[in-house]
Amino acid sequence: METKKLYLAWQDPRNRSWYPVGILTMDEKHTYRFVYTKGVMSSENFVPFGRMRDFYSVYESKDLFPLFSNRLLSDSRPEYKKHLKWLDVIDDDYKVWAMLAMTEGIRATDTLEVFKCPTPNSKGEYEVDFFSHGLRHVAKRVSERVNNLNKGERLFLAYDMQNMYDPTAMALRTADPVEFIGYCPRYLSRDFKELLYKNDPMDVVLTVERVNEDAPLNLRLLCKLISPWPKDFQPCSDDTFKPLAKYPSEVVPNSGTPASAAG
């Protein structure tokens, strides 16, 4: 198994800008590591998490760090099995990782999100699953329209360049009749814009993957986007995504405290 990787994004509470501030990895031995990225330098308002005070250290644990595990539904909850079904997650040894990636680790009480940087699929294409965002802000008729969508039904992207909170926002819409049904996650909007620009837009195919009628709105509409992968395309590549620490070399077990420093 190759090392799995997720990014952690943080929203500055003052200007509402989002920055990638950390990388969480899991290797074939289910060892978790966390490092900060250069995104933490983008705002003077960022504060380190818990005991992970050193920006230049690698943190290692055999258990998922509380910063992330506290964002997952406990398996003791009666709706746990239904939750796995909503997320389209298989109940196996990797379900915790899959749950974290699919739910984005979102909680109503803070300003953090977890996301996966897309990599080419077996056909060399860009492929990503994601839930529609913002459905709680739309009219009741939109929720009803979402509930009536079918698996495989084609959806379309709409660039919302006048969005006052995120000028890179990409809205989601149906075909006929046209209805706006939320937004793609903000960390994917730049990717989607570039894919539309560098490909024939009709080759960027967005479809309904699953509709969970009995789920909360944030887990209601699961979408899939598949697109040709342009030769010069590289997601998550700017400086803010780069780790501040050198890893995973010279890492020793030390659950929740620095395992190595890279100065």
N, C-alpha and C positions, 0 to 999 in steps of 0.2 A: 504494500500500500504506500502510495506517495504521501508526503507530508501535506496535510490539509491546512488551509489558511483562511482566516477571516480578518477583515479590517474593522476597527472601532472608530466611529465618527462621533464628534462632539459638537454641540451647537453653542456658540457664544451667546449668553443670555442678554447681552447688551445690544448687539447688532444683528442677531439671529443668523449669522453666517455659520456654515458647517465646515469642519475640518477633519481630515483623517488624523487621529492622534495615537493609534496603537495597532499592533498586529498580534493576533492570537493564532498559534499553530498547534497542531496535534500530529505526532509522528506515529509510526507503525506500532510502537509500544504503548500508545495512548498516553504519552507524556505531553503535557501542555506547557507551552512557553508563551510569554508575553513580553513585547518590547514596545517602547514608545517610538513614534515616528516624528519626522521634522515638522509635522503639522502642529505639534504642541508649541512651536516657536511663533506661530502665526497670530497668537493672541496673548496679551499680557494677563488676561483674565483666567487662563487655564490653570487648574490646580491638580497636582498628581492624585492618583487614586489610592486611598487607604494606606497600606504599608509600602506601596510601591512608589517611594519618594524620589528615587534616583532615575533621572531621564536616560542615563547612559548604561543601565544595567539590563541583564536578561533575567527574567523571573521564571522559575520552573516549578512545576507541581505535578504529582501523579493524579491529582483530582482537579476538576475544573475550578478555576478561581471563583470565589464568591461573587466578584464583580459581574460574572457571566451566569453562574449557576442560579443566582437569585432572580434571573430574568426568565427562567423556565418554569412551566407548570409542573408541580410535584406529581410523581406517579401515584401518590396516595389519594389524589383528588378523584372524585367519581367520574368526572368528565375527561379523564386522561386519555382513555382509548379513543374517544370521539375526537379529541384534540389531535391525535396522531392522524386520524382519518382526514380531518380538515386540511392538515398540512401536507397530505399525501406522502407521509413518512413511514418507512418500513420499521417494524418493531424488531431491531437487531442491535448489535453492539455499537453501532454508530448513530443511533437514533438521537442521542443528546446533541451531538454535533449538528445533525440535520435539522433538528428542531430550532436550535439557535440560529442557524443560517436562514431558515424559512420565516421565522417570526421576526427576525432582525433585532431580537432582544429588546423590543420596544416596551417601555413602561410609561404610564401616564405621569409619573412623579419625577422624571428627570429628562435630560436632554442628550441621551446617548442612543446610537443605533449601531447594530452589527451588520456587516454586509460582506458578501463574497465577491472577489474580483473575478469576472468571467475569464475562462480559458477556452481554447478551441475544443469542440466536441470531436467525436471519432471521425467525422467527415471534414474536419477542418473549419467548421462553421462557428459563428458566434451563437450561443444558445444559453438562454437564461430564463428561469421561472421566477415570478414575483407576484405579490399581491397588490391589487389596486389600492392606492392611498387616497385618503380624503373623502371616502364615501359618507362619513358622518356629516359632512358639510353640504351634501347635495339634497335636492328635493325628494320627497317620498316616492314620487313616480319613478325616479332614477333607480332607487333600490328595488322597486318592483320589476323594472326592465332588466336589471342585473339578474334577478332570480329566474328570469325566463330565458336567459342566454343558454346556448347549447355548447357542449364540448366540441372544439374544433371550429367554432364560429369565428370568422375573421373580425378583428378589431383594427383600429388605426390610431396613429400618433398625430398629435397636433401641438406644434410648438407655441407655447404660451409666453411670448417674449415680453408682454406687458404685465406679467405677474410681479406685483410689488414686493413680494418676499423672496422670489427666486426667478431671476430673469432667464434661467436655463430650463425652467419647468417644461415638462412634456405631459400634456393631457392625453387621456384615452377616450376614444369615441367609438360608437357603433357605426354601422354602415347606413342602412335605410330602414326606418327613419333615423336621422342623426341624433344621438344623445350622448352627452359627455358623462362618462362614468368613472370619474376620478383621475388620478395622476400616477405616473410611474414613479418609483422611488427616486429621490433627488440624486442619489449617488450613481444612478444609471442614466440620467437624462443627458449628460454630456456624451456618453457612449452612443446613445440612440441618435442624437443629432448628427454625430460624425458618421455613423453608419448610413444614415439617410443621404448625407451629402456625398459620400464616397461610393455608394452603390446606386443602382437603379432603385428608387424608393419602393417600387412594387415588389422588389426582391427581399425587402425587409418585412418579414411575415410575422404579424402579431395575432395570436389566437387565444380563445378561451380554453384553458386547461381543465378547470374545475370550478363549479359553483357550489358553495356550501350554504344552502338556504338556512340552516339552523345555527350557523356560526355567527360570532360577533362581526360587525361590519369590516373590521380591519383584516379578517380572515375569510371574507365572503367570496371575493372573486380572484381566483388564481389564474394568472396569464402566462403564456409562453411566447418568447420572441426568438426567432431564428433568422439569421442573416449571413450572407457571405462575409468572410473575414478579410478585409482589405490588407494588402501586403504591408503597408506602412502603418497599420493600426496597432496601437498598444494601450490598453486600458490601464488605469491606476499607475500612470508612469511619471507624473510630475513629482517635484522634490518633496512635497508634503507627505507622500506615501513612503518615502525612504526611511528605513529604520535608523535610529540614533545609535543603537548598539550593534556590535558584530556578533552574529549568532548563526547557527546553534553551536559553533565550536567553543571549546573551553567552558562548557556548561556543566555544573555539578548539581545534583539534587538538593533542593532547599526550599520546600514548599512555602511559597508566598513571600520569600525574601530574595534579595539579589543573588543570582547564581554566578554572574560574572560581570565585570565592568569593562567597558571599551573606551572609556575616557573621552 
